[in-house]
Amino acid sequence: MWKEVKALSKSLDKIRASVENYVGRKIKLRANKGRKKIVERDGVIEGVYPSVFVVKINGGYNTSRMVSYSYSDILTETVQITLMDREVEDISLVD
């Protein structure tokens, strides 16, 4: 059991490191909100913290809002992030 916990911890650390590299860059965010509701938004990764990362979502009518997700959301594929810069790259589990 402890090996599984250590492996999970290392996976979350890899995801956190990947997200840290992309602070300030434009992304396309796809989040599964449950009950067959999937939300796709464009935004910018604003901040990275020990347990969560914050994305500034561009809304309509010159509005924006901040949303936060945990790294385990990426691990469980509840949230998917795709970079919108020159190279298209998905942030997911990195082996």
C-alpha positions in Angstrom: 0.0 0.0 0.0 2.8 2.5 0.8 4.3 1.9 -2.6 1.1 3.0 -4.2 0.9 6.1 -2.1 4.5 7.0 -3.0 3.8 6.4 -6.7 0.7 8.6 -6.5 2.7 11.3 -4.7 5.4 11.2 -7.4 2.8 11.5 -10.1 1.2 14.5 -8.5 4.7 16.1 -8.1 5.3 15.6 -11.8 1.9 17.2 -12.7 2.7 20.1 -10.4 6.1 20.6 -12.0 4.5 20.5 -15.5 1.8 23.1 -14.5 4.5 25.4 -12.9 6.3 25.5 -16.2 3.3 27.0 -17.9 2.4 29.9 -15.6 1.3 32.9 -17.6 0.6 31.0 -20.8 -2.7 30.7 -22.6 -4.5 27.4 -22.3 -7.7 25.6 -23.3 -9.3 24.1 -20.2 -11.8 21.2 -20.4 -13.5 20.3 -17.2 -16.0 17.5 -16.5 -18.6 19.0 -14.1 -20.5 15.7 -13.8 -23.9 14.6 -15.1 -22.6 14.7 -18.7 -21.7 18.4 -18.4 -18.4 19.3 -19.9 -17.1 22.9 -19.9 -14.5 24.2 -22.3 -12.9 27.6 -21.7 -9.9 29.6 -22.7 -7.7 31.1 -20.0 -4.3 31.7 -18.5 -2.6 29.9 -15.7 -2.2 32.6 -13.1 -0.7 30.8 -10.1 0.6 27.5 -8.8 0.3 26.5 -5.1 1.1 23.4 -3.2 -2.3 21.8 -3.6 -4.1 23.8 -6.4 -3.5 25.9 -9.4 -5.5 28.9 -10.5 -6.7 29.7 -14.0 -8.0 33.1 -15.1 -10.9 32.4 -17.4 -11.8 35.0 -20.0 -15.6 35.6 -20.0 -17.8 37.6 -22.3 -18.3 41.4 -22.0 -14.8 42.2 -20.8 -15.2 40.0 -17.7 -12.9 37.4 -16.3 -13.0 35.1 -13.3 -10.5 33.0 -11.4 -11.1 29.2 -10.9 -8.9 26.8 -9.1 -8.4 23.1 -9.6 -6.3 20.5 -7.7 -3.5 18.5 -9.3 -5.5 15.3 -8.6 -8.2 16.7 -11.1 -5.6 16.3 -13.8 -4.5 12.9 -12.5 -8.1 11.6 -12.6 -8.7 13.4 -16.0 -11.5 15.4 -14.6 -9.6 18.4 -15.9 -7.6 18.5 -19.2 -5.3 21.4 -20.1 -4.0 22.1 -23.6 -1.5 24.8 -24.3 -2.6 27.3 -27.0 0.9 28.6 -27.9 2.9 27.7 -30.9 3.3 24.1 -30.0 0.2 22.2 -28.9 0.9 20.1 -25.9 -1.4 18.4 -23.4 -0.6 18.5 -19.7 -1.2 15.1 -18.3 0.7 12.3 -16.6 4.3 12.5 -17.5 6.2 9.2 -17.2 
